[in-house]
Amino acid sequence: MPELVFFSGTMDCGKSTLALQIEHNRSARGLQGMIYSRNDRAGRGKLSSRLGLVTEAVEAADGMDFYAHVVGHLSSGGRVDYVIADEAQFLAPEQIDQLARVVDDLGLDVFAFGITTDFRSKLFPGSQRLVELADRIEVLQVEALCWCGARATHNARTVDGRMVVEGAQVVVGDVVGDAGEGAERHGEVGYEVLCRRHHRRRQTAATARAAALSPDVLPVDAPK
């Protein structure tokens, strides 16, 4: 039976790498898939991994109807055997409903990949809808690590190396600009994975290095 499968995990746990592996395995068997991505690090219309692998994809814009897009491709003589949707956390809930309809009405497997929670530990709307609708949820077993060496469970946003907890839910990393209220107005925006303890303490790798130079730092907080 076709399934809507949600592969989830923190940043750096290999979600996009697995998406590319699934695409490779199926295309090597003569199957053809529709690949969607959004806000990929390699640019628009790309699906890439941090290992340097990249393939072409359809940029999932605001308001795109996934079901209509797949039906349109089939109606024009194209072939679709499965669907891959990377960075699915950025999709609107109604777009997740459309992916579910692709499974139910067209009989196609849909593989969605995304992080579950944002830098505030709040569910992304797209991820929440996937948790509600997915036939199967797979938490990736490749463990990302916090700077302290513990298993990373939380995604943190940083501005010039310091963690922030306010601002827009979606801000592309490694850009210069407004980080939102409560954060520095201008600076380099980045993302880092942390364990829960250091996410609660807002202690990133950069601030941990600075704290290690202080005579008052607790040994338990010293970076390994």
C-alpha positions as CSV (number, residue, x, y, z in Angstrom):
1,M,0.0,0.0,0.0
2,P,1.3,3.5,-0.8
3,E,2.3,5.6,2.3
4,L,2.9,9.1,3.4
5,V,6.2,8.7,5.3
6,F,7.7,11.5,7.5
7,F,11.4,11.3,8.1
8,S,12.3,13.7,10.9
9,G,15.2,14.7,13.0
10,T,17.3,17.7,14.0
11,M,19.6,19.5,11.6
12,D,22.7,17.6,10.6
13,C,21.2,14.1,11.0
14,G,21.2,13.3,7.3
15,K,17.7,13.9,6.2
16,S,18.6,15.3,2.8
17,T,21.2,12.7,2.3
18,L,18.6,10.0,2.8
19,A,16.2,11.8,0.4
20,L,19.0,11.7,-2.2
21,Q,19.7,8.0,-1.4
22,I,16.0,7.1,-1.9
23,E,15.9,9.0,-5.2
24,H,19.1,7.2,-6.3
25,N,17.8,3.7,-5.4
26,R,14.5,4.2,-7.2
27,S,15.8,5.9,-10.2
28,A,18.4,3.1,-10.6
29,R,15.5,0.7,-10.9
30,G,13.9,2.7,-13.7
31,L,11.4,4.5,-11.5
32,Q,10.8,8.3,-11.9
33,G,10.0,10.6,-9.1
34,M,8.8,14.1,-8.5
35,I,11.3,15.9,-6.2
36,Y,10.3,19.0,-4.3
37,S,12.4,21.2,-2.1
38,R,12.3,24.6,-0.5
39,N,14.9,27.0,0.8
40,D,17.7,24.5,0.0
41,R,21.2,25.6,0.9
42,A,22.2,25.1,-2.8
43,G,19.6,27.5,-4.1
44,R,16.2,27.4,-5.7
45,G,15.2,24.2,-7.5
46,K,17.9,22.1,-5.8
47,L,17.9,19.2,-3.3
48,S,21.4,19.0,-1.7
49,S,23.1,17.5,1.3
50,R,25.9,18.7,3.5
51,L,28.0,16.0,2.0
52,G,28.1,17.8,-1.4
53,L,25.5,15.7,-3.2
54,V,22.9,17.6,-5.2
55,T,20.1,17.0,-7.7
56,E,17.5,19.1,-9.5
57,A,14.1,19.7,-7.8
58,V,11.0,21.7,-8.1
59,E,11.0,24.7,-5.8
60,A,7.9,24.4,-3.6
61,A,6.6,28.0,-3.6
62,D,3.9,29.5,-1.4
63,G,0.5,28.4,-2.6
64,M,1.7,25.6,-4.8
65,D,-0.9,22.8,-5.0
66,F,1.1,19.6,-4.9
67,Y,-1.8,17.4,-5.9
68,A,-2.6,19.6,-8.9
69,H,1.1,19.8,-9.9
70,V,1.5,16.0,-9.9
71,V,-1.8,15.5,-11.8
72,G,-0.7,18.2,-14.3
73,H,2.5,16.4,-14.9
74,L,0.7,13.0,-15.4
75,S,-1.9,14.6,-17.7
76,S,0.8,16.0,-19.9
77,G,2.3,12.6,-20.5
78,G,4.8,12.6,-17.7
79,R,5.5,9.7,-15.4
80,V,5.5,9.8,-11.6
81,D,6.2,6.7,-9.5
82,Y,6.8,8.4,-6.2
83,V,7.2,11.9,-4.6
84,I,10.0,13.3,-2.4
85,A,9.4,16.5,-0.5
86,D,12.5,17.9,1.3
87,E,12.4,20.7,3.9
88,A,8.8,19.8,4.5
89,Q,8.7,21.8,7.7
90,F,8.4,24.9,5.5
91,L,5.2,23.7,3.8
92,A,1.8,25.0,4.8
93,P,-0.6,22.5,6.5
94,E,-2.8,22.5,3.4
95,Q,0.1,21.5,1.3
96,I,0.7,18.5,3.6
97,D,-3.0,17.6,3.0
98,Q,-2.3,17.7,-0.7
99,L,0.6,15.3,-0.3
100,A,-1.7,13.0,1.6
101,R,-4.2,13.2,-1.3
102,V,-1.4,12.2,-3.7
103,V,-1.0,9.0,-1.7
104,D,-4.7,8.3,-1.3
105,D,-6.1,9.3,-4.7
106,L,-3.1,8.6,-7.0
107,G,-1.6,5.6,-5.2
108,L,1.9,7.1,-5.0
109,D,4.4,6.8,-2.1
110,V,5.3,10.2,-0.7
111,F,8.5,10.6,1.3
112,A,8.6,13.9,3.3
113,F,11.8,15.1,5.1
114,G,12.0,17.8,7.7
115,I,12.9,19.0,11.1
116,T,10.1,18.9,13.6
117,T,10.6,22.0,15.8
118,D,12.0,25.4,15.2
119,F,14.7,27.4,17.1
120,R,12.1,28.1,19.9
121,S,11.3,24.4,20.3
122,K,7.9,25.0,18.7
123,L,6.4,22.7,16.1
124,F,6.6,24.0,12.5
125,P,3.0,24.0,11.1
126,G,4.0,21.7,8.2
127,S,5.7,19.2,10.6
128,Q,2.7,19.3,12.9
129,R,0.4,18.4,10.1
130,L,2.7,15.6,9.0
131,V,2.7,14.1,12.5
132,E,-1.1,14.2,12.3
133,L,-1.4,12.7,8.9
134,A,1.6,10.5,8.2
135,D,1.1,6.7,7.8
136,R,4.6,6.3,9.3
137,I,7.1,8.6,11.1
138,E,10.7,7.6,11.0
139,V,13.1,9.4,13.4
140,L,16.5,9.3,11.8
141,Q,19.1,7.4,13.8
142,V,22.2,9.3,12.7
143,E,22.7,11.3,15.9
144,A,23.7,14.9,15.6
145,L,25.9,16.0,18.5
146,C,25.8,19.1,20.7
147,W,29.1,20.9,21.3
148,C,29.4,19.1,24.6
149,G,29.3,15.7,23.0
150,A,25.7,14.8,24.1
151,R,23.0,13.9,21.6
152,A,21.6,17.0,20.0
153,T,17.8,17.3,20.3
154,H,17.1,21.0,19.7
155,N,17.8,23.4,16.9
156,A,19.1,26.8,17.8
157,R,19.3,30.0,15.9
158,T,22.3,32.2,16.4
159,V,23.2,35.8,15.6
160,D,26.9,36.4,15.5
161,G,27.3,33.3,17.6
162,R,24.8,34.1,20.3
163,M,21.6,32.1,20.6
164,V,18.3,34.0,20.1
165,V,14.8,32.8,20.9
166,E,12.6,35.5,19.3
167,G,12.0,36.4,15.6
168,A,10.4,35.1,12.5
169,Q,10.0,31.3,12.4
170,V,11.7,31.0,9.1
171,V,15.0,32.9,8.5
172,V,17.5,31.5,6.0
173,G,20.9,30.9,7.7
174,D,24.2,32.5,6.8
175,V,22.7,35.7,5.7
176,V,23.0,39.3,7.0
177,G,19.9,41.1,8.0
178,D,17.1,41.5,10.6
179,A,16.9,38.7,13.1
180,G,13.7,39.9,14.6
181,E,12.7,41.6,17.8
182,G,14.7,40.6,20.9
183,A,17.8,39.8,18.8
184,E,20.5,41.9,17.4
185,R,19.1,43.8,14.5
186,H,22.0,43.0,12.2
187,G,24.5,40.2,12.2
188,E,25.3,36.8,10.7
189,V,22.4,34.4,11.2
190,G,23.3,30.8,11.6
191,Y,21.9,27.6,13.1
192,E,23.4,25.0,15.6
193,V,22.1,21.8,17.1
194,L,22.2,21.6,20.9
195,C,21.2,19.2,23.7
196,R,18.2,20.2,25.7
197,R,20.3,21.4,28.6
198,H,22.4,23.8,26.6
199,H,19.4,24.9,24.6
200,R,17.7,25.9,27.9
201,R,20.8,27.7,29.0
202,R,21.2,29.3,25.5
203,Q,24.8,28.2,25.5
204,T,26.2,27.7,22.0
205,A,29.7,26.5,21.0
206,A,30.8,30.1,20.7
207,T,29.6,31.2,24.1
208,A,30.9,27.9,25.7
209,R,34.4,28.7,24.4
210,A,34.1,32.2,25.8
211,A,32.8,30.8,29.2
212,A,35.7,28.3,29.3
213,L,38.1,31.3,29.6
214,S,36.3,32.5,32.7
215,P,37.6,31.3,36.1
216,D,34.0,31.0,37.2
217,V,32.9,28.4,34.6
218,L,31.7,25.1,36.0
219,P,33.6,22.1,34.8
220,V,30.4,20.4,33.7
221,D,29.9,23.2,31.2
222,A,33.4,23.2,29.8
223,P,33.5,22.2,26.1
224,K,35.0,18.7,25.5
